[in-house]
Amino acid sequence: MKKSLGQHFLNNASTLRKIIEASGVKKDDIVIEIGPGHGVLTQSLAKKGVLLTSIELDRDLIAELTKQFASHKNVKILEGDALDFTPPKTPYHVVANIPYYITSPLINHFLREQPTNQRPQTITLLVQKEVAQKICAKPGDLSVLALQVLLFGTPKIIDNV
């Protein structure tokens, strides 16, 4: 793991199932995954039959991911920064176990910085507990990030990991 990239790799099967279920994605949905790491969530999404684009910043993981998903016609691995990614103009979902330090910039990138026709239908993220609580705060305790999220949707905490 690279501390500088805020990496934390997901490997709990129960947590994976909860993320997939919470996302509501189904076969042939277009899904953007940020930070696939070693491809554990990627594998679960690929099995679901979604059309998946996984964006990985860590160059050291790209070869592993490319090899691992070479036979998956529904998976595309991109090397790059998700904060520079231009989303598709067709309906899509974001599903990810993200580096915690990019939570706010990432949400802003996909919600606030995109034209209406390029915003995701849903965003399902595994984030730090305290950040999730701030995003889901009640009126009177709303942060700037919570207000920004409320402009585009209704946040909810699915579970604690």
N, C-alpha and C positions, 0 to 999 in steps of 0.2 A: 504494500500500500504506500502511496505517496501522500504524505501529510500536506504538502504544498497544493495538492489538488483536492483535498478534503475527502479522500476516498474512504469508503466503508463498504465492504462487500456483503451483499445479502446472500444467505444460504439456508434460511429457515423455511421449510416447505409450507408450514402453516401460514407464515407471513406472506409468502408468495401467493398462496391461494386467496388470501384476504385482499391483496392488492388487485389481482385479476378480477375477482368478484366485484370489488368496489368500483372498478373501472367501467364495468358493464359492456366492455368491448366484445364484439362477436365476429365470426368469420367474415372476411373481406372488408372489415373496417380498416381505415387508414390510421395507423398509430405511429407516433413519434416517441421514441425512448431516448432519454438523456442519460449518458453515463452508464452504458451496459456492463462495464467492468469485465468480469469473466463470463458474462452471458447467461447467468442463472435466470433472471427475469426475462431476458430475451428468448430463452428456450421455451419458457412457459407461454409467452405471447405467440411465438412461432407455432407451437402446437395448437393454439387456439384458432389458427388459420387467418390471423390478421395480416394486412399488408404493412410490414414493419420497416421503419427507417430508424436505425440506432446510431446515435451520434456520440462518438467517443473522443475525448480530448487527449487521452494518454496514448501517445504514439507506440509505446511498448506493448499495449494491449491489442492494437489493430491487427497484427498478423495472426494472433491467436483467435480473435473473433472472426476474421475473414475465413480462416481455415475451418473453424468450428461450424460456420453457417454457409459454407460454400455450396452445399447441396440443397439448401433451403431457398427455393425460388421466391418465397414471400418475404425474405429478409434482405435488407440492404444495409451494409455497415459503412458509415461515413466517418472519416477522421476530421475533427474540427471542434470548434467551440459552439455549443448550442445557442449561446447568446448572439452569435452571428448568423444563425440559421434562418433562412427565409422559408416560412411555412407554406404548405400547399394552398392553393385557392379552393380546393375541394374540402368537404367536411372531414375533420380528423380529430383524434384524441391524443392527449399527452399522458403517458404512463411512465413513471420513473422512480427509482431510488436515487435521489440526487445528492450531490455533495451539499451539505447543509449551508455552507457559506454563500451559495448562489441562489438560495430560496427566493429572496425578494427580487433580485435582478431577473431571475428566470420567469417568475410569475408576471413581472412587469413586461418582459420581452414578449411573452405570448398573449397577454391581454391588452395592455395599454399601448404598446408600440406597434401593434398590427392593425391594418385596416379591418373593418368589420368582417369582410369575407375571408379573412385569414386568421381568425381567432378559433381556437379549438372548441369543439362541442363540450368536451369535459377535460379536466386536468386531475389526474390521480397521482399524488406524490407521497412518498415516505419522507417525512421531514422531522426535524427535531421537535420533541414534545412541546417545549416552551413556545416555539414559533407557531405550531399548530394552534395552541391555546390563544395566542395573540391574534391570529387570523380569524379565529372563531369567537372572539370576544363579543360580549353583549354591548348594546348602546350605553354610552357613558364611559366605557373602557376601550373604545376603538382606537387602534393605531392607524397611521397613514396606510400601511399595507392592508389592514383589515378593510378600511374604507375603499381602497382600490379594488380589492377582490369583490366586495359587495356591489360595486358598480356593474360587474359582469356576471355575477352568479351567487350561489348560496354555498358557502363553505361548510364542511362538516368533518368531524373527527370520526373515523371508522373504528379505530382501535388503538391501543398502546402497544408498542413493541418493546 
